[in-house]
């Protein structure tokens, strides 16, 4: 197919329609692997080094030896973008345990599989939702605790999030919010969460099982730079209901306001001034070459 996107798999490039992995790959059989979602804006891959650092930390945590150095992995990402002529795009970087047998023993997988997928920028929510805010609900699906399949590791096992997303879909809201086992707010299905109270910004700590998000960390630094008080502490569901503002952050979501949770209107039901200011500054900085890596 002429003009078809190319996918990097283990050092080779394949047309999207022909990009395949074995049915014996443990990434498919057991969700045994890790990934990163990354964005490129106008020729700059936003926070690429930070995403690669997190990828290798996740690999270390599950004792997965990535067969590429960080520099080689960076080159694979940039080469894939260049071959697909993408200056603005979404990158999905995947490393699985590799091909093994039908047992779950990782020792039966001699070589991990490395995949780089690049696509035009994805949009999780419509422009109207991004402008006016999304609706959310608190899910019955509790976030995996830190002593289990913690989301501190960005693994391929996302069933916990998928179940919460299914509940949100059935309920007719845009997103779900997961609590930890103690009942404190943790995060969205694929986003970190923040609330604003009297100009002060609060977000749950990683100890709840939340992902140490790249956009989360960047937003926290940006908030401090703009003069806001930034606090990490446990948040109760009720605190979300009575917050002045609530917003999600994530690579795919960017910064997106929440206007309603469990049918409770947040603030005045519109994106608040703190969320709007952070969004404006965030959108400018994502395109700053100093905040990422230029595509050759």
Backbone as CSV, one residue per row, in Angstrom:
resi,resn,N_x,N_y,N_z,CA_x,CA_y,CA_z,C_x,C_y,C_z
1,UNK,0.853,-1.205,0.000,0.000,0.000,0.000,0.881,1.245,0.000
2,UNK,0.705,2.101,-1.012,1.513,3.298,-1.156,1.200,4.291,-0.051
3,UNK,2.263,4.818,0.559,2.077,5.795,1.603,1.695,5.206,2.947
4,UNK,1.725,3.882,3.067,1.341,3.255,4.332,2.410,3.513,5.392
5,UNK,1.954,3.739,6.621,2.880,3.955,7.727,3.728,2.716,7.970
6,UNK,4.949,2.952,8.434,5.866,1.857,8.747,5.963,1.674,10.254
7,UNK,6.111,0.433,10.675,6.244,0.077,12.082,7.593,-0.603,12.294
8,UNK,8.296,-0.160,13.313,9.597,-0.749,13.662,9.373,-1.973,14.548
9,UNK,9.923,-3.120,14.129,9.903,-4.318,14.961,11.287,-4.956,14.918
10,UNK,11.955,-4.945,16.051,13.257,-5.612,16.201,14.251,-5.247,15.104
11,UNK,14.357,-3.949,14.821,15.378,-3.482,13.895,14.942,-3.389,12.449
12,UNK,13.744,-3.854,12.127,13.246,-3.816,10.759,11.955,-2.998,10.688
13,UNK,11.701,-2.449,9.507,10.494,-1.648,9.304,9.516,-2.425,8.418
14,UNK,8.257,-2.462,8.856,7.223,-3.209,8.154,6.034,-2.299,7.881
15,UNK,5.387,-2.422,6.723,4.143,-1.682,6.508,3.143,-2.008,7.616
16,UNK,2.354,-1.022,7.998,1.411,-1.196,9.100,0.542,-2.443,8.930
17,UNK,0.087,-2.713,7.720,-0.799,-3.851,7.471,-0.080,-5.188,7.606
18,UNK,1.244,-5.158,7.597,2.022,-6.393,7.695,2.799,-6.505,9.000
19,UNK,2.637,-5.547,9.890,3.377,-5.543,11.154,2.739,-6.546,12.109
20,UNK,3.493,-7.588,12.464,2.945,-8.685,13.254,3.952,-9.182,14.275
21,UNK,3.436,-9.774,15.343,4.268,-10.497,16.306,3.681,-11.892,16.460
22,UNK,4.472,-12.805,16.991,4.047,-14.186,17.163,2.928,-14.309,18.192
23,UNK,2.026,-15.265,17.967,0.984,-15.537,18.956,1.585,-16.145,20.224
24,UNK,2.859,-16.525,20.163,3.554,-17.060,21.337,4.320,-15.974,22.093
25,UNK,4.194,-14.733,21.647,4.845,-13.637,22.366,4.148,-13.447,23.714
26,UNK,4.926,-13.394,24.780,4.343,-13.302,26.117,3.699,-11.940,26.400
27,UNK,3.986,-10.965,25.552,3.252,-9.716,25.661,1.779,-9.928,25.368
28,UNK,1.481,-10.793,24.385,0.109,-11.139,24.047,-0.463,-12.154,25.028
29,UNK,0.289,-13.193,25.322,-0.232,-14.283,26.145,-0.469,-13.880,27.598
30,UNK,0.405,-13.018,28.135,0.328,-12.714,29.562,0.400,-11.228,29.910
31,UNK,0.435,-10.353,28.909,0.603,-8.928,29.204,1.954,-8.654,29.820
32,UNK,2.937,-9.506,29.483,4.273,-9.423,30.075,5.141,-8.505,29.224
33,UNK,5.166,-7.254,29.604,5.943,-6.281,28.858,5.651,-4.882,29.378
34,UNK,6.240,-3.906,28.748,6.124,-2.514,29.173,5.912,-1.631,27.956
35,UNK,5.486,-0.397,28.193,5.296,0.507,27.055,5.383,1.954,27.503
36,UNK,5.485,2.825,26.522,5.427,4.267,26.713,4.570,4.867,25.607
37,UNK,3.759,5.851,25.980,3.070,6.670,24.997,3.743,8.035,24.983
38,UNK,4.136,8.494,23.800,4.949,9.706,23.667,4.338,10.564,22.558
39,UNK,4.548,11.877,22.632,4.027,12.770,21.595,5.134,13.594,20.960
40,UNK,4.948,13.849,19.683,5.820,14.779,18.958,4.972,15.976,18.537
41,UNK,5.517,17.164,18.772,4.824,18.407,18.421,5.730,19.231,17.515
42,UNK,5.297,19.424,16.279,5.987,20.315,15.342,7.493,20.033,15.289
43,UNK,7.823,18.755,15.205,9.223,18.359,15.015,9.996,18.121,16.287
44,UNK,9.361,18.284,17.452,10.020,18.033,18.738,9.302,16.902,19.467
45,UNK,10.043,15.862,19.841,9.465,14.768,20.629,9.507,15.201,22.088
46,UNK,8.343,15.485,22.635,8.234,16.067,23.970,8.703,15.080,25.043
47,UNK,9.712,15.513,25.817,10.213,14.751,26.964,10.605,13.313,26.591
48,UNK,11.256,13.153,25.436,11.643,11.807,25.005,12.591,11.150,25.999
49,UNK,13.584,11.882,26.482,14.542,11.296,27.423,13.851,10.830,28.699
50,UNK,12.900,11.619,29.184,12.186,11.246,30.399,11.340,9.989,30.185
51,UNK,10.723,9.886,29.018,9.945,8.680,28.707,10.853,7.451,28.619
52,UNK,12.009,7.616,28.010,12.934,6.480,27.916,13.452,6.079,29.288
53,UNK,13.725,7.056,30.118,14.154,6.743,31.489,13.098,5.911,32.204
54,UNK,11.841,6.301,32.062,10.765,5.560,32.735,10.616,4.162,32.145
55,UNK,10.765,4.049,30.819,10.687,2.732,30.174,11.715,1.782,30.774
56,UNK,12.937,2.265,30.914,14.011,1.404,31.423,13.848,1.131,32.922
57,UNK,13.248,2.059,33.651,12.938,1.788,35.058,11.875,0.701,35.167
58,UNK,10.856,0.778,34.327,9.823,-0.258,34.322,10.418,-1.611,33.972
59,UNK,11.311,-1.618,32.993,11.964,-2.869,32.589,12.763,-3.456,33.746
60,UNK,13.486,-2.606,34.441,14.283,-3.071,35.584,13.386,-3.684,36.654
61,UNK,12.237,-3.045,36.897,11.336,-3.517,37.943,10.781,-4.901,37.651
62,UNK,10.547,-5.233,36.376,10.017,-6.558,36.031,11.117,-7.492,35.533
63,UNK,12.377,-7.071,35.709,13.548,-7.892,35.338,13.517,-8.283,33.858
64,UNK,13.262,-7.265,33.027,13.252,-7.416,31.576,14.473,-6.693,31.018
65,UNK,15.323,-7.422,30.344,16.543,-6.839,29.792,16.276,-6.337,28.377
66,UNK,16.148,-5.026,28.233,15.899,-4.447,26.905,17.154,-4.623,26.048
67,UNK,17.023,-5.162,24.841,18.199,-5.457,24.016,18.839,-4.248,23.343
68,UNK,18.309,-3.052,23.576,18.869,-1.830,23.008,19.316,-0.902,24.127
69,UNK,20.373,-0.139,23.879,20.747,0.921,24.809,19.735,2.065,24.666
70,UNK,19.751,2.996,25.601,18.836,4.139,25.495,19.097,4.942,24.229
71,UNK,20.354,5.106,23.859,20.672,5.844,22.632,20.147,5.106,21.408
72,UNK,20.262,3.785,21.403,19.748,2.997,20.275,18.223,3.058,20.223
73,UNK,17.601,3.057,21.396,16.147,3.146,21.439,15.687,4.518,20.956
74,UNK,16.393,5.547,21.363,16.061,6.889,20.905,16.168,6.977,19.382
75,UNK,17.213,6.397,18.837,17.398,6.403,17.377,16.256,5.659,16.688
76,UNK,15.812,4.546,17.270,14.709,3.789,16.677,13.440,4.629,16.626
77,UNK,13.184,5.377,17.696,11.998,6.242,17.739,12.095,7.343,16.689
78,UNK,13.228,8.025,16.660,13.402,9.136,15.722,13.416,8.655,14.280
79,UNK,14.045,7.504,14.015,14.074,6.960,12.655,12.673,6.588,12.178
80,UNK,11.847,6.059,13.089,10.491,5.668,12.707,9.656,6.904,12.366
81,UNK,9.791,7.942,13.161,9.094,9.196,12.858,9.556,9.768,11.520
82,UNK,10.867,9.735,11.305,11.425,10.299,10.069,10.954,9.515,8.847
83,UNK,10.972,8.189,8.944,10.537,7.371,7.812,9.063,7.598,7.490
84,UNK,8.278,7.906,8.512,6.853,8.152,8.302,6.531,9.623,8.064
85,UNK,7.592,10.451,8.013,7.444,11.879,7.728,6.447,12.537,8.687
86,UNK,6.598,12.197,9.957,5.700,12.743,10.979,6.430,13.769,11.837
87,UNK,5.976,14.996,11.780,6.477,16.042,12.659,5.583,16.200,13.880
88,UNK,4.303,15.864,13.704,3.342,15.823,14.797,2.811,14.395,14.850
89,UNK,2.977,13.745,15.968,2.552,12.360,16.017,2.506,11.787,17.411
90,UNK,1.864,10.627,17.498,1.818,9.863,18.740,2.690,8.639,18.558
91,UNK,3.548,8.383,19.526,4.482,7.266,19.465,4.121,6.257,20.534
92,UNK,3.975,5.006,20.157,3.770,3.928,21.117,5.015,3.028,21.059
93,UNK,5.756,3.052,22.138,6.986,2.277,22.274,6.684,1.083,23.168
94,UNK,6.881,-0.128,22.644,6.508,-1.357,23.344,7.699,-2.302,23.416
95,UNK,7.926,-2.861,24.594,8.926,-3.926,24.747,8.242,-5.084,25.464
96,UNK,8.132,-6.228,24.789,7.524,-7.403,25.404,8.615,-8.367,25.871
97,UNK,8.213,-9.351,26.670,9.161,-10.366,27.119,9.686,-11.173,25.939
98,UNK,8.897,-11.229,24.876,9.324,-11.934,23.667,8.626,-13.271,23.500
99,UNK,9.041,-13.993,22.472,8.432,-15.275,22.124,8.901,-16.361,23.090
100,UNK,7.928,-17.123,23.601,8.235,-18.239,24.490,7.301,-19.391,24.193
101,UNK,7.002,-20.197,25.215,6.028,-21.270,25.035,4.747,-20.890,25.758
102,UNK,3.846,-21.847,25.936,2.567,-21.544,26.555,2.637,-21.503,28.080
103,UNK,3.793,-21.815,28.636,3.995,-21.607,30.055,4.331,-20.153,30.313
104,UNK,4.224,-19.724,31.561,4.474,-18.312,31.832,5.904,-18.020,32.270
105,UNK,6.762,-19.015,32.314,8.144,-18.838,32.761,8.906,-17.894,31.825
106,UNK,9.318,-16.718,32.298,10.039,-15.770,31.435,11.367,-16.318,30.901
107,UNK,11.920,-17.323,31.564,13.190,-17.897,31.089,13.035,-18.580,29.740
108,UNK,11.791,-18.862,29.363,11.539,-19.503,28.062,11.475,-18.485,26.923
109,UNK,11.663,-17.223,27.262,11.633,-16.144,26.256,13.055,-15.601,26.106
110,UNK,13.811,-16.092,25.131,15.220,-15.710,25.033,15.479,-14.283,24.570
111,UNK,14.527,-13.688,23.838,14.782,-12.355,23.283,13.535,-11.483,23.352
112,UNK,13.607,-10.339,24.035,12.465,-9.422,24.063,12.141,-8.879,22.667
113,UNK,10.894,-8.508,22.478,10.442,-7.893,21.227,10.337,-6.388,21.436
114,UNK,10.920,-5.617,20.513,10.886,-4.152,20.583,10.064,-3.615,19.414
115,UNK,9.066,-2.807,19.720,8.149,-2.286,18.710,8.044,-0.775,18.855
116,UNK,8.108,-0.056,17.735,7.865,1.383,17.727,6.761,1.670,16.704
117,UNK,5.637,2.169,17.190,4.509,2.541,16.330,4.379,4.059,16.354
118,UNK,4.250,4.670,15.199,4.020,6.112,15.127,2.778,6.377,14.286
119,UNK,1.949,7.257,14.789,0.694,7.596,14.120,0.505,9.106,14.179
120,UNK,-0.344,9.659,13.315,-0.722,11.071,13.483,-1.294,11.267,14.876
121,UNK,-1.244,12.490,15.389,-1.690,12.769,16.758,-3.100,12.241,17.018
122,UNK,-3.225,11.486,18.106,-4.534,10.984,18.478,-5.243,12.018,19.346
123,UNK,-6.560,11.956,19.357,-7.368,12.876,20.150,-8.336,12.057,20.976
124,UNK,-8.073,11.957,22.298,-8.924,11.158,23.165,-10.314,11.759,23.311
125,UNK,-10.372,13.080,23.316,-11.649,13.758,23.504,-11.815,14.842,22.439
126,UNK,-13.039,15.164,22.117,-13.333,16.157,21.089,-12.838,17.536,21.518
127,UNK,-12.730,18.423,20.538,-12.319,19.800,20.838,-13.294,20.455,21.812
128,UNK,-14.562,20.126,21.666,-15.574,20.687,22.569,-15.334,20.227,23.998
129,UNK,-15.001,18.926,24.167,-14.730,18.396,25.503,-13.481,19.052,26.093
130,UNK,-12.458,19.234,25.278,-11.223,19.838,25.776,-11.455,21.292,26.179
131,UNK,-12.357,21.945,25.473,-12.626,23.356,25.763,-13.546,23.509,26.971
132,UNK,-14.577,22.677,27.047,-15.618,22.868,28.051,-15.567,21.884,29.214
133,UNK,-14.735,20.854,29.099,-14.609,19.894,30.180,-15.315,18.580,29.909
134,UNK,-14.867,17.532,30.590,-15.438,16.208,30.421,-16.194,15.800,31.683
135,UNK,-16.972,14.741,31.554,-17.678,14.174,32.692,-16.941,12.921,33.156
136,UNK,-17.043,12.622,34.448,-16.340,11.472,35.008,-17.176,10.836,36.110
137,UNK,-16.763,9.653,36.495,-17.411,8.927,37.585,-16.344,8.223,38.406
138,UNK,-16.662,7.964,39.658,-15.772,7.177,40.504,-16.146,5.712,40.337
139,UNK,-15.181,4.911,39.895,-15.435,3.527,39.529,-15.380,2.601,40.739
140,UNK,-16.089,1.475,40.632,-15.988,0.431,41.653,-14.654,-0.304,41.545
141,UNK,-13.973,-0.167,40.398,-12.707,-0.872,40.168,-11.600,-0.151,40.918
142,UNK,-11.082,-0.759,41.943,-10.006,-0.158,42.724,-8.678,-0.306,41.977
143,UNK,-7.822,0.697,42.135,-6.509,0.655,41.495,-5.660,-0.442,42.136
144,UNK,-4.881,-1.144,41.312,-3.982,-2.175,41.830,-3.053,-1.567,42.875
145,UNK,-2.911,-2.201,44.031,-2.067,-1.622,45.080,-0.585,-1.714,44.751
146,UNK,0.208,-0.955,45.491,1.643,-0.868,45.217,2.372,-2.172,45.520
147,UNK,1.735,-3.075,46.295,2.365,-4.362,46.564,1.828,-5.457,45.648
148,UNK,1.146,-5.043,44.574,0.643,-5.991,43.577,1.131,-5.525,42.204
149,UNK,0.265,-5.590,41.198,0.671,-5.138,39.856,0.527,-3.621,39.780
150,UNK,1.370,-2.945,40.522,1.304,-1.502,40.675,1.423,-0.762,39.349
151,UNK,0.668,0.316,39.224,0.759,1.137,38.015,1.957,2.090,38.054
152,UNK,2.784,1.969,39.085,4.078,2.639,39.043,4.910,2.071,37.895
153,UNK,4.630,0.828,37.547,5.237,0.170,36.384,4.259,0.318,35.227
154,UNK,4.721,0.864,34.114,3.819,1.054,32.970,3.856,-0.230,32.132
155,UNK,3.120,-1.215,32.606,3.163,-2.534,31.983,2.059,-2.692,30.947
156,UNK,2.128,-3.782,30.199,1.114,-4.082,29.201,-0.171,-4.611,29.830
157,UNK,-0.151,-4.887,31.129,-1.333,-5.388,31.819,-2.213,-4.209,32.222
158,UNK,-3.188,-3.875,31.402,-4.052,-2.714,31.632,-5.504,-3.112,31.882
159,UNK,-5.724,-4.382,32.280,-7.093,-4.833,32.493,-7.782,-4.026,33.582
160,UNK,-7.041,-3.632,34.605,-7.598,-2.821,35.682,-8.219,-1.548,35.125
161,UNK,-7.504,-0.877,34.239,-8.001,0.364,33.637,-9.130,0.103,32.654
162,UNK,-9.032,-0.991,31.918,-10.049,-1.301,30.915,-11.402,-1.559,31.574
163,UNK,-11.390,-2.268,32.706,-12.647,-2.533,33.418,-13.301,-1.237,33.879
164,UNK,-12.480,-0.306,34.373,-13.026,0.987,34.803,-13.553,1.774,33.606
165,UNK,-12.854,1.710,32.471,-13.299,2.410,31.266,-14.617,1.836,30.755
166,UNK,-14.763,0.508,30.832,-16.022,-0.119,30.426,-17.166,0.401,31.279
167,UNK,-16.927,0.529,32.574,-17.962,1.048,33.472,-18.342,2.480,33.102
168,UNK,-17.325,3.294,32.786,-17.601,4.667,32.362,-18.435,4.684,31.081
169,UNK,-18.088,3.818,30.143,-18.833,3.746,28.877,-20.290,3.378,29.119
170,UNK,-20.506,2.359,29.960,-21.873,1.903,30.240,-22.678,2.998,30.941
171,UNK,-22.009,3.724,31.823,-22.675,4.775,32.585,-22.946,6.010,31.732
172,UNK,-22.189,6.170,30.647,-22.404,7.294,29.745,-21.608,8.533,30.074
173,UNK,-20.475,8.344,30.777,-19.584,9.473,31.056,-18.285,9.280,30.282
174,UNK,-17.474,10.336,30.260,-16.268,10.305,29.438,-15.137,9.487,30.053
175,UNK,-14.973,9.589,31.363,-13.834,8.919,32.004,-14.218,8.381,33.379
176,UNK,-13.369,7.474,33.870,-13.547,6.916,35.213,-12.384,7.350,36.097
177,UNK,-12.670,7.445,37.377,-11.658,7.758,38.380,-11.520,6.544,39.286
178,UNK,-10.300,6.070,39.485,-10.055,4.901,40.321,-9.578,5.330,41.707
179,UNK,-10.048,4.632,42.723,-9.598,4.837,44.088,-8.588,3.758,44.458
180,UNK,-7.800,4.026,45.497,-6.933,2.961,45.989,-7.729,2.094,46.967
181,UNK,-7.108,1.062,47.498,-7.814,0.109,48.356,-8.324,0.752,49.647
182,UNK,-7.756,1.888,50.024,-8.197,2.571,51.242,-9.361,3.513,50.977
183,UNK,-9.661,3.748,49.695,-10.751,4.650,49.346,-10.319,6.041,48.967
184,UNK,-8.995,6.275,48.922,-8.499,7.576,48.482,-8.408,7.621,46.955
185,UNK,-8.522,8.813,46.404,-8.432,9.018,44.960,-7.028,8.653,44.481
186,UNK,-6.966,7.916,43.386,-5.675,7.512,42.824,-5.405,8.232,41.500
187,UNK,-6.161,7.888,40.467,-5.956,8.479,39.136,-7.113,8.102,38.232
188,UNK,-7.071,8.591,36.997,-8.023,8.162,35.986,-7.572,6.846,35.391
189,UNK,-8.273,6.385,34.353,-7.911,5.088,33.770,-6.566,5.148,33.057
190,UNK,-6.209,6.307,32.538,-4.909,6.457,31.871,-4.382,7.876,32.036
191,UNK,-4.822,8.535,33.118,-4.418,9.910,33.359,-4.202,10.117,34.856
192,UNK,-3.336,11.046,35.185,-3.231,11.506,36.566,-4.295,12.565,36.817
193,UNK,-4.609,12.784,38.081,-5.700,13.705,38.422,-5.214,14.780,39.395
194,UNK,-5.735,15.989,39.231,-5.416,17.132,40.086,-6.713,17.821,40.488
195,UNK,-6.707,18.457,41.660,-7.815,19.317,42.041,-7.259,20.666,42.484
196,UNK,-8.092,21.682,42.387,-7.703,23.033,42.788,-8.639,23.489,43.895
197,UNK,-8.058,23.980,44.989,-8.847,24.517,46.098,-8.240,25.847,46.535
198,UNK,-8.987,26.901,46.405,-8.520,28.241,46.800,-7.158,28.591,46.167
199,UNK,-7.005,28.239,44.911,-5.770,28.544,44.189,-4.635,27.571,44.427
200,UNK,-4.828,26.617,45.347,-3.796,25.618,45.635,-4.090,24.338,44.861
201,UNK,-3.049,23.759,44.255,-3.205,22.568,43.428,-2.776,21.349,44.239
202,UNK,-3.602,20.305,44.201,-3.340,19.081,44.963,-3.441,17.880,44.036
203,UNK,-2.539,16.911,44.203,-2.588,15.669,43.423,-2.237,14.498,44.333
204,UNK,-2.790,13.315,44.076,-2.479,12.155,44.919,-1.013,11.751,44.799
205,UNK,-0.448,11.190,45.864,0.934,10.713,45.819,1.035,9.389,45.066
206,UNK,2.231,9.061,44.632,2.472,7.807,43.923,2.169,6.607,44.813
207,UNK,2.211,6.794,46.124,1.946,5.696,47.057,0.532,5.146,46.930
208,UNK,-0.372,5.865,46.264,-1.717,5.347,46.018,-1.713,4.282,44.924
209,UNK,-0.604,4.153,44.211,-0.532,3.245,43.070,-0.619,3.966,41.747
210,UNK,-0.645,5.295,41.783,-0.744,6.096,40.560,0.555,6.024,39.755
211,UNK,0.412,6.157,38.452,1.577,6.212,37.580,2.353,7.505,37.819
212,UNK,3.675,7.434,37.921,4.477,8.663,37.975,4.532,9.293,36.585
213,UNK,3.453,9.955,36.211,3.285,10.446,34.847,4.301,11.512,34.457
214,UNK,4.741,11.454,33.217,5.664,12.467,32.693,4.945,13.817,32.630
215,UNK,3.717,13.817,32.113,2.943,15.062,32.051,2.576,15.531,33.454
216,UNK,2.320,14.592,34.355,2.049,14.935,35.760,3.227,15.704,36.347
217,UNK,4.426,15.156,36.207,5.608,15.805,36.764,5.868,17.163,36.143
218,UNK,5.676,17.249,34.818,5.888,18.511,34.117,4.876,19.559,34.579
219,UNK,3.627,19.126,34.757,2.579,20.051,35.207,2.866,20.556,36.612
220,UNK,3.360,19.691,37.472,3.684,20.102,38.840,4.797,21.155,38.851
221,UNK,5.809,20.942,38.036,6.903,21.921,37.937,6.400,23.231,37.343
222,UNK,5.544,23.120,36.332,4.987,24.305,35.685,4.137,25.102,36.677
223,UNK,3.346,24.399,37.470,2.492,25.080,38.450,3.334,25.874,39.452
224,UNK,4.410,25.264,39.922,5.294,25.959,40.871,5.952,27.168,40.211
225,UNK,6.345,26.993,38.943,6.974,28.091,38.202,6.026,29.267,38.041
226,UNK,4.736,28.962,37.910,3.727,30.010,37.737,3.273,30.607,39.072
227,UNK,3.853,30.082,40.163,3.564,30.669,41.471,2.471,30.002,42.277
228,UNK,1.994,28.863,41.808,0.941,28.168,42.551,1.548,27.277,43.635
229,UNK,0.790,27.095,44.711,1.153,26.116,45.729,0.806,24.728,45.190
230,UNK,1.777,23.816,45.227,1.598,22.481,44.654,1.833,21.451,45.753
231,UNK,0.807,20.638,46.034,0.860,19.700,47.156,0.534,18.289,46.689
232,UNK,1.301,17.310,47.176,0.985,15.893,46.999,0.446,15.365,48.324
233,UNK,-0.796,14.895,48.315,-1.376,14.299,49.525,-2.601,13.481,49.134
234,UNK,-3.061,12.661,50.068,-4.261,11.873,49.819,-5.473,12.777,49.635
235,UNK,-6.348,12.378,48.724,-7.563,13.125,48.410,-8.753,12.189,48.560
236,UNK,-9.790,12.637,49.241,-11.006,11.831,49.353,-11.930,12.126,48.170
237,UNK,-12.826,11.197,47.843,-13.785,11.467,46.767,-14.590,12.742,47.014
238,UNK,-14.979,12.973,48.260,-15.771,14.166,48.571,-15.014,15.444,48.236
239,UNK,-13.689,15.419,48.410,-12.892,16.603,48.088,-12.945,16.933,46.605
240,UNK,-13.096,15.914,45.778,-13.248,16.176,44.344,-14.585,16.853,44.078
241,UNK,-15.643,16.365,44.726,-16.982,16.917,44.500,-17.042,18.420,44.817
242,UNK,-16.331,18.835,45.872,-16.435,20.224,46.322,-15.255,21.086,45.871
243,UNK,-14.404,20.536,44.992,-13.242,21.286,44.514,-13.676,22.457,43.633
244,UNK,-12.814,23.458,43.558,-13.052,24.575,42.645,-12.836,24.148,41.198
245,UNK,-11.805,23.301,40.997,-11.473,22.806,39.666,-10.902,21.400,39.803
246,UNK,-11.112,20.588,38.776,-10.490,19.269,38.678,-10.021,19.103,37.238
247,UNK,-8.832,18.542,37.061,-8.363,18.266,35.705,-7.498,17.021,35.681
248,UNK,-7.465,16.383,34.511,-6.608,15.235,34.259,-5.371,15.681,33.487
249,UNK,-4.283,14.915,33.634,-3.111,15.113,32.782,-2.629,13.770,32.258
250,UNK,-2.080,13.779,31.058,-1.512,12.568,30.476,-0.936,12.877,29.112
251,UNK,-0.106,11.991,28.614,0.497,12.225,27.298,-0.566,12.357,26.223
252,UNK,-1.509,11.433,26.195,-2.560,11.489,25.182,-3.607,12.544,25.526
253,UNK,-3.958,12.643,26.814,-4.992,13.593,27.242,-4.487,15.024,27.291
254,UNK,-3.174,15.211,27.464,-2.558,16.514,27.742,-3.143,17.046,29.062
255,UNK,-3.714,18.236,29.065,-4.423,18.730,30.255,-5.882,18.912,29.868
256,UNK,-6.762,18.229,30.575,-8.174,18.305,30.202,-9.034,18.532,31.445
257,UNK,-9.879,19.565,31.422,-10.714,19.889,32.591,-11.846,18.886,32.785
258,UNK,-12.235,18.711,34.033,-13.376,17.864,34.394,-14.481,18.778,34.916
259,UNK,-15.645,18.719,34.312,-16.732,19.621,34.705,-17.768,18.953,35.601
260,UNK,-17.740,17.612,35.661,-18.759,16.914,36.443,-18.236,15.548,36.879
261,UNK,-18.462,15.199,38.148,-18.085,13.883,38.672,-19.275,13.305,39.423
262,UNK,-19.709,12.113,39.031,-20.868,11.467,39.664,-22.069,12.423,39.753
263,UNK,-22.296,13.136,38.665,-23.419,14.082,38.543,-23.282,15.312,39.436
264,UNK,-22.127,15.474,40.094,-21.872,16.703,40.851,-21.102,17.676,39.968
265,UNK,-21.630,18.842,39.786,-20.951,19.859,38.997,-19.726,20.350,39.766
266,UNK,-18.592,20.430,39.070,-17.355,20.897,39.694,-17.251,22.413,39.508
267,UNK,-17.113,23.139,40.618,-17.035,24.600,40.537,-18.283,25.167,39.900
268,UNK,-18.077,25.970,38.859,-19.234,26.529,38.143,-19.553,25.737,36.877
269,UNK,-18.942,24.554,36.753,-19.230,23.696,35.607,-18.434,24.032,34.363
270,UNK,-17.469,24.943,34.507,-16.631,25.336,33.376,-15.156,25.236,33.780
271,UNK,-14.257,25.107,32.794,-12.828,25.084,33.131,-12.452,26.326,33.928
272,UNK,-11.759,26.119,35.043,-11.399,27.227,35.913,-10.151,27.958,35.464
273,UNK,-9.855,29.090,36.083,-8.718,29.917,35.671,-7.364,29.226,35.823
274,UNK,-7.204,28.391,36.847,-5.927,27.695,37.032,-5.716,26.679,35.913
275,UNK,-6.749,25.893,35.647,-6.667,24.905,34.562,-6.394,25.580,33.224
276,UNK,-7.086,26.676,32.967,-6.903,27.378,31.693,-5.486,27.936,31.558
277,UNK,-4.965,28.492,32.632,-3.611,29.055,32.561,-2.565,27.964,32.359
278,UNK,-2.708,26.865,33.105,-1.768,25.750,32.946,-1.823,25.191,31.520
279,UNK,-3.037,25.066,30.993,-3.199,24.537,29.640,-2.521,25.433,28.612
280,UNK,-2.707,26.730,28.738,-2.110,27.684,27.801,-0.588,27.589,27.825
281,UNK,-0.001,27.564,29.015,1.455,27.481,29.130,1.966,26.124,28.671
282,UNK,1.232,25.078,29.008,1.612,23.728,28.591,1.665,23.632,27.070
283,UNK,0.645,24.139,26.402,0.591,24.060,24.944,1.765,24.790,24.287
284,UNK,2.216,25.866,24.897,3.371,26.583,24.355,4.655,25.783,24.545
285,UNK,4.825,25.228,25.726,6.082,24.564,26.059,6.267,23.221,25.365
286,UNK,5.179,22.550,25.019,5.321,21.264,24.330,5.997,21.419,22.972
287,UNK,5.954,22.601,22.431,6.549,22.864,21.114,7.929,23.505,21.213
288,UNK,8.423,23.640,22.424,9.745,24.222,22.659,10.807,23.140,22.533
289,UNK,11.741,23.283,21.574,12.794,22.262,21.407,13.589,21.979,22.678
290,UNK,13.631,22.967,23.586,14.351,22.761,24.845,13.675,21.729,25.734
291,UNK,12.388,21.452,25.477,11.637,20.519,26.310,11.561,19.130,25.717
292,UNK,12.335,18.871,24.668,12.288,17.561,24.050,13.461,17.301,23.140
293,UNK,13.237,16.447,22.150,14.294,16.041,21.207,13.823,16.311,19.792
294,UNK,14.644,17.001,19.024,14.283,17.334,17.655,14.341,16.084,16.758
295,UNK,13.361,15.967,15.877,13.372,14.903,14.877,14.325,15.311,13.764
296,UNK,15.304,14.489,13.414,16.288,14.860,12.379,15.625,15.228,11.057
